[in-house]
């Protein structure tokens, strides 16, 4: 089969949508895909304006995802989109993904995957039934030094994992920004669009995913405390969670959007019997390693001292910083590898990107957090 660029469609990601532009840049970074169509807004007029800014022809700019999927399906196989990227508020993820799968399209979806665990499980069944590929963009798993941490934690070099500490503090919602009409704040704090949680669903979900990705462990039970500090706000803007993992390890997870002065300070520390790893998103090229029996290490991305997974996810020589877009692009790179294998009838050797099963885990975590925080029975099993 002759290799070609993959044809990408997009749902959401119009004007003032931060993450849509990030996806477009990342998806096209390796030159393996092209944007061919989109339904960029709930407003047909705004969708047209956004599509023209992406240099799409008018007939490939749609007023709704339903219209787009039906129209694209009618096009010849050599013209229609191959996969769709869903970058909308949370409430659209499930209906758009289900509709795309029903029409035979592969799906890339922003997190959290759905707004309820029941939706997540139905979506997982649909992915199995259709056989389509599904990528969930927990982009932090795409960082090379996160992969280095994963390899150290999972191959027992740290010994049995005992403790995981993961945090994601931000400060941008310290005031009631949604009352000013700021679009990103408005939908995230509105339960109609965000679901049952704001802070924990928006950034705490990354903490949960990163903890399980690096350690290979599963959260078995949790005890949560969600708080809404800003007066007049409906959903949580801060939360703390105690974690128990399936190997007996303990964990602490903190996510906050009212931590004044913080930007995107995602960080994780994993402590084992023999060693520990520390990674911080604001210094993503560095992994700190502590050992019980020898000197501590500082490993840097792009050097000859990292493992094959970290090396394969590296794009630039050491000293040329890689970051947020590159991590997203690494997920797309692995997704394109899976698309090629599927098209050629080859078995996918390694699907190193978050998938629908990670989405179900994420929603099980969020549902348990909300239940625990609201309940007198604090420890909740996943």
TILUM-404695 format. One record per residue (C-alpha): x, y, z. Coordinates in steps of 0.05 Angstrom, whole numbers, padded with zeros to 5 digits, always signed. Layout:
N
XYZ
...
//
This chain:
382
+00000+00000+00000
+00027+00068-00019
+00035+00114+00040
-00003+00179+00040
-00023+00235+00086
-00081+00219+00132
-00142+00263+00122
-00165+00296+00187
-00231+00328+00206
-00243+00369+00268
-00303+00380+00313
-00296+00443+00355
-00232+00484+00358
-00259+00549+00330
-00241+00620+00348
-00220+00630+00421
-00214+00554+00431
-00144+00544+00460
-00137+00469+00452
-00162+00464+00380
-00104+00504+00353
-00056+00462+00395
-00084+00398+00364
-00079+00426+00293
-00006+00446+00302
+00012+00380+00335
-00026+00335+00287
+00009+00366+00227
+00078+00371+00258
+00107+00309+00225
+00075+00322+00157
+00035+00257+00160
-00035+00288+00160
-00075+00345+00131
-00138+00381+00155
-00192+00370+00102
-00257+00389+00137
-00287+00413+00201
-00348+00433+00243
-00313+00483+00286
-00370+00514+00326
-00442+00503+00347
-00455+00566+00306
-00453+00552+00230
-00430+00624+00218
-00372+00617+00267
-00355+00549+00238
-00350+00579+00168
-00305+00635+00193
-00259+00587+00229
-00255+00540+00170
-00236+00595+00123
-00180+00616+00170
-00155+00544+00161
-00159+00553+00085
-00213+00500+00076
-00262+00505+00018
-00332+00525+00037
-00363+00458+00019
-00318+00423+00070
-00337+00469+00127
-00399+00444+00164
-00450+00472+00212
-00453+00410+00257
-00415+00345+00267
-00477+00306+00245
-00476+00342+00178
-00402+00333+00171
-00401+00258+00184
-00459+00244+00137
-00430+00287+00081
-00359+00260+00089
-00385+00189+00087
-00417+00202+00020
-00351+00225-00011
-00307+00176-00049
-00259+00136-00006
-00200+00174-00034
-00228+00242-00012
-00266+00233+00053
-00233+00244+00121
-00200+00184+00154
-00207+00207+00226
-00238+00262+00267
-00208+00303+00324
-00259+00323+00377
-00238+00386+00416
-00304+00411+00444
-00330+00423+00514
-00339+00357+00550
-00413+00348+00537
-00402+00340+00462
-00347+00287+00467
-00394+00228+00475
-00446+00243+00421
-00394+00265+00371
-00350+00203+00383
-00408+00155+00379
-00433+00187+00314
-00363+00184+00283
-00354+00111+00301
-00423+00095+00273
-00402+00126+00206
-00337+00086+00205
-00287+00141+00224
-00229+00134+00272
-00230+00182+00331
-00181+00226+00370
-00215+00257+00430
-00195+00307+00482
-00202+00288+00556
-00243+00274+00598
-00272+00225+00549
-00345+00235+00570
-00385+00267+00626
-00408+00203+00659
-00380+00133+00671
-00441+00102+00638
-00426+00141+00574
-00353+00119+00577
-00372+00046+00582
-00421+00052+00523
-00367+00086+00482
-00318+00031+00499
-00367-00021+00474
-00377+00018+00409
-00302+00021+00397
-00299-00054+00406
-00359-00066+00361
-00335-00021+00304
-00261-00039+00308
-00243+00034+00297
-00182+00066+00330
-00193+00113+00388
-00140+00159+00418
-00152+00199+00482
-00105+00258+00486
-00074+00254+00555
-00016+00291+00524
+00032+00289+00583
+00044+00215+00569
+00078+00238+00505
+00136+00272+00540
+00202+00233+00531
+00222+00238+00605
+00154+00213+00627
+00168+00151+00585
+00236+00147+00618
+00203+00150+00687
+00153+00096+00665
+00208+00049+00643
+00246+00058+00708
+00183+00047+00750
+00155-00012+00711
+00217-00055+00703
+00229-00058+00779
+00292-00015+00779
+00258+00027+00833
+00236-00035+00870
+00165-00044+00893
+00127+00022+00889
+00107+00048+00957
+00084+00120+00948
+00059+00165+00891
+00051+00240+00900
+00021+00277+00841
-00003+00349+00837
-00029+00399+00786
-00037+00470+00813
-00061+00528+00770
-00083+00597+00791
-00123+00623+00733
-00192+00612+00766
-00174+00645+00832
-00227+00698+00816
-00295+00686+00784
-00269+00694+00713
-00331+00660+00684
-00373+00720+00705
-00333+00764+00657
-00354+00724+00596
-00287+00689+00588
-00304+00630+00544
-00255+00578+00571
-00275+00592+00643
-00350+00595+00627
-00358+00524+00600
-00310+00491+00649
-00349+00517+00709
-00418+00501+00679
-00443+00431+00697
-00484+00429+00632
-00420+00429+00592
-00366+00405+00640
-00403+00350+00677
-00401+00338+00751
-00333+00368+00764
-00291+00427+00740
-00221+00425+00770
-00216+00350+00781
-00243+00334+00712
-00202+00387+00677
-00133+00375+00708
-00141+00323+00763
-00157+00273+00708
-00086+00284+00682
-00058+00268+00751
-00096+00202+00754
-00075+00183+00684
-00002+00201+00695
+00002+00162+00760
-00025+00099+00729
+00015+00108+00664
+00083+00115+00698
+00074+00062+00752
+00032+00011+00714
-00010+00006+00777
-00085+00015+00783
-00120+00059+00834
-00161+00011+00876
-00197+00059+00923
-00196+00133+00942
-00218+00184+00992
-00233+00253+00963
-00248+00324+00986
-00272+00373+00933
-00280+00447+00949
-00310+00507+00914
-00273+00567+00942
-00297+00622+00896
-00365+00649+00916
-00419+00640+00864
-00383+00583+00828
-00422+00519+00818
-00367+00467+00810
-00303+00451+00847
-00241+00493+00838
-00196+00453+00885
-00190+00381+00907
-00148+00331+00947
-00151+00256+00940
-00119+00200+00981
-00104+00139+00937
-00094+00065+00949
-00063+00025+00892
-00072-00048+00875
-00002-00067+00898
-00013-00035+00967
+00022+00031+00950
-00008+00096+00977
-00016+00161+00941
-00036+00234+00947
-00066+00274+00890
-00078+00349+00892
-00108+00391+00837
-00125+00465+00843
-00145+00522+00798
-00144+00574+00854
-00070+00567+00872
-00050+00640+00861
+00014+00648+00821
+00016+00577+00794
+00015+00566+00719
+00014+00493+00698
+00056+00462+00753
+00039+00388+00741
+00090+00345+00779
+00096+00273+00800
+00141+00236+00850
+00143+00160+00852
+00178+00127+00910
+00199+00054+00909
+00240+00009+00955
+00305+00022+00917
+00295+00090+00885
+00250+00147+00866
+00235+00189+00804
+00212+00262+00801
+00185+00297+00739
+00158+00368+00732
+00119+00392+00671
+00150+00461+00675
+00219+00430+00667
+00199+00372+00623
+00268+00354+00595
+00293+00335+00664
+00281+00272+00705
+00310+00268+00775
+00326+00199+00802
+00343+00183+00875
+00375+00117+00895
+00384+00084+00963
+00453+00056+00947
+00488+00105+00900
+00491+00178+00879
+00429+00213+00853
+00420+00224+00779
+00395+00280+00734
+00376+00252+00666
+00363+00299+00608
+00322+00289+00546
+00362+00281+00481
+00425+00252+00513
+00454+00183+00504
+00435+00163+00575
+00360+00152+00566
+00324+00089+00546
+00295+00072+00477
+00225+00096+00492
+00249+00165+00513
+00297+00168+00454
+00242+00150+00404
+00198+00206+00431
+00254+00258+00424
+00252+00306+00365
+00309+00356+00378
+00380+00351+00405
+00391+00363+00478
+00389+00437+00497
+00335+00454+00447
+00273+00451+00492
+00214+00408+00473
+00147+00418+00505
+00071+00417+00502
+00062+00414+00426
+00116+00361+00418
+00082+00317+00471
+00016+00322+00433
+00052+00307+00368
+00082+00244+00398
+00012+00218+00411
-00008+00234+00339
+00055+00200+00313
+00036+00134+00348
-00036+00142+00326
-00013+00149+00253
+00030+00087+00262
-00032+00050+00284
-00072+00077+00225
-00019+00052+00177
-00017-00016+00208
-00093-00021+00206
-00096+00000+00133
-00043-00050+00114
-00074-00107+00154
-00015-00111+00201
-00019-00125+00276
-00006-00063+00318
+00057-00080+00357
+00051-00026+00410
-00005+00024+00418
+00033+00075+00460
-00022+00126+00465
-00081+00132+00514
-00142+00096+00488
-00215+00084+00505
-00197+00040+00564
-00158+00098+00595
-00220+00140+00584
-00262+00091+00623
-00210+00090+00679
-00211+00166+00680
-00287+00170+00686
-00288+00116+00740
-00237+00158+00779
-00277+00222+00771
-00343+00190+00790
-00311+00159+00852
-00280+00226+00871
-00347+00262+00867
-00383+00206+00905
-00330+00205+00959
-00330+00281+00968
-00406+00283+00974
-00413+00221+01017
-00404+00205+01090
-00371+00141+01067
-00305+00171+01047
-00267+00110+01020
-00296+00090+00953
-00274+00031+00910
-00264+00042+00836
//
